[in-house]
Amino acid sequence: MKNLISLAKKSLLDHHNLNLPFAVYSAYQEQKITNVPISKPLLIIVLSGYKELGKTENIKCDAGSFIFLANSSSIDMRNIPNQEEYFSLLIEFDFDDFKDLPNPSGIPKKFVQGQLTTLLENALSQFIDFSLIAPPSVFKFRRRELLELIYHSGYTDISSLNMATSLSQKVQAFISDHLSTELTAEFIAAQLFMSSSTLRRKLKSEGNSIQDIRNRVRLGLGLHLIQTTNASIGNIAFECGYQSQSRFTEQFKNLFGITPRELRKTKMRT
């Protein structure tokens, strides 16, 4: 695992301007983050420290394990260093990446846990190396190879991560794919083959609105940028569509239970 950590760190250091198909989250102090939106299926490989998920922290991921999360409106997380820093590798998958897996059976899964084998560790190393030289247009093929490897390693439940989702989750994924554009309700509704009034009514029945979902997705991007870049909080706020850093900070705190500045401090050695 140390080799994989070193490779990931070196890759990000040498190629920080590339649009890479993986991300690294690290921390030297515990991070407790509430209501994290997961717009698409997300593979998290914990390489150092450990991770807890859920409001009662009933899902634990130790170093050397992975968890594959289905898309979700929100989930609580704790990233906890253990003697060394907390360090995890994250890979987000498109829904289409699952289309070649055998049809799922049984009830939909919210997550699948597993162990990092030597085979998977080697595949992840190759995935990182490949992403540094290949154009983004071919990343999907390597993601799908990873899925096939995980599936045929005995984790067949991952095919059930791609079952039918709620309307709110579909809208969340769609907005996430077009975050740089201020999509209208009419446009989103047309993509989902319904009227804007029907879209609003169905979202309301799920306790949601387009604006609420848009805000969560924007703040989710802010969370990701705080975790993975050294950009100033003001610049991150602007990139997430906020003209005011104080407004961004206020909404960030309300959703995630921690301010951007407090979260960034967890990434610093004490």
C-alpha positions, -999 to 999 in steps of 0.1 A, spaced: 0 0 0 29 24 7 40 20 -30 5 30 -41 5 60 -18 39 71 -31 27 67 -67 -5 87 -61 13 115 -43 41 117 -70 15 116 -98 -5 145 -83 27 165 -76 41 161 -111 8 164 -130 -14 187 -109 -28 205 -139 -41 174 -156 -77 164 -155 -72 130 -138 -98 102 -133 -89 98 -97 -85 119 -66 -67 117 -33 -81 127 1 -57 130 30 -57 144 65 -35 146 95 -64 154 119 -98 137 120 -123 150 96 -160 147 104 -182 157 75 -220 154 74 -244 152 45 -218 145 18 -236 142 -16 -226 113 -38 -237 121 -74 -223 89 -90 -211 55 -79 -178 61 -60 -150 37 -52 -130 47 -21 -98 28 -14 -84 34 21 -47 31 22 -38 47 55 -59 54 86 -95 44 85 -129 57 75 -163 55 92 -196 61 74 -232 67 86 -247 87 113 -238 61 139 -205 53 123 -216 17 118 -196 12 86 -159 10 91 -132 8 64 -97 0 76 -65 6 57 -62 -20 30 -99 -21 23 -123 -5 -2 -159 6 -2 -180 12 -33 -208 36 -27 -240 40 -47 -251 75 -55 -268 91 -26 -283 124 -16 -262 125 15 -240 104 38 -220 112 69 -183 105 69 -153 104 93 -118 103 80 -95 93 108 -56 92 109 -41 63 128 -5 71 137 1 82 101 -21 104 79 -55 93 66 -50 86 29 -76 74 4 -78 70 -33 -112 79 -49 -125 70 -84 -159 82 -96 -177 61 -121 -203 69 -147 -236 50 -147 -227 37 -182 -196 21 -169 -218 -6 -154 -237 -15 -185 -214 -44 -195 -217 -61 -160 -242 -90 -157 -277 -78 -149 -281 -74 -111 -303 -96 -90 -318 -90 -56 -323 -57 -38 -303 -26 -47 -271 -21 -27 -261 11 -10 -225 0 -7 -202 -29 -12 -171 -35 9 -140 -55 1 -103 -60 6 -75 -46 -14 -58 -76 -30 -24 -76 -47 -42 -80 -80 -64 -49 -74 -34 -29 -60 -15 -36 -92 -45 -27 -113 -48 6 -95 -11 14 -100 -16 7 -137 -48 29 -137 -28 58 -122 1 54 -146 -22 51 -176 -42 82 -167 -10 104 -167 -4 97 -204 -38 89 -220 -64 114 -232 -95 117 -210 -116 102 -238 -102 67 -230 -104 69 -192 -138 51 -193 -122 19 -207 -98 16 -178 -126 24 -153 -146 -4 -168 -117 -28 -166 -115 -20 -129 -152 -28 -125 -148 -61 -143 -118 -70 -121 -137 -62 -89 -168 -80 -101 -148 -112 -110 -129 -111 -78 -161 -121 -61 -178 -87 -54 -207 -93 -78 -230 -71 -57 -214 -40 -74 -237 -46 -103 -266 -38 -80 -251 -3 -73 -265 8 -106 -301 0 -101 -330 24 -104 -325 57 -85 -349 83 -72 -358 113 -93 -338 135 -69 -307 114 -74 -312 114 -112 -315 152 -111 -285 154 -88 -263 134 -113 -275 154 -142 -268 188 -125 -234 174 -115 -225 167 -151 -235 202 -162 -225 222 -132 -208 250 -152 -242 257 -169 -272 272 -151 -297 247 -163 -333 257 -162 -361 235 -147 -376 233 -182 -344 219 -197 -338 194 -169 -374 182 -172 -371 178 -209 -341 155 -205 -362 134 -181 -392 134 -205 -416 153 -183 -430 188 -178 -413 212 -155 -444 213 -133 -444 175 -130 -407 176 -122 -412 201 -94 -441 183 -80 -423 149 -79 -392 164 -64 -414 181 -37 -429 147 -29 -393 135 -22 -387 166 0 -365 182 -26 -363 211 -51 -341 218 -80 -324 247 -62 -318 226 -31 -302 199 -52 -281 224 -72 -268 239 -39 -258 205 -26 -240 197 -58 -222 230 -58 -212 226 -22 -201 190 -30 -177 205 -56 -165 229 -30 -158 201 -6 -139 182 -32 -118 213 -41 -110 220 -5 -98 183 -1 -78 181 -33 -64 216 -42 -46 245 -26 -68 271 -42 -80 299 -19 -114 295 -4 -125 327 -22 -115 312 -55 -133 279 -47 -164 298 -37 -164 316 -70 -158 284 -90 -188 269 -72 -211 297 -83 -209 319 -51 -201 356 -54 -196 359 -17 -171 338 2 -190 344 35 -222 330 19 -203 300 6 -188 294 41 -221 298 58 -239 272 35 -208 249 36 -210 249 74 -248 243 74 -245 213 52 -213 197 62 -210 207 98 -176 222 94 -163 254 77 -139 253 47 -111 268 68 -116 242 96 -116 214 71 -84 226 54 -67 228 88 -72 190 92 -49 186 62 -20 203 79 5 187 102 3 199 138 
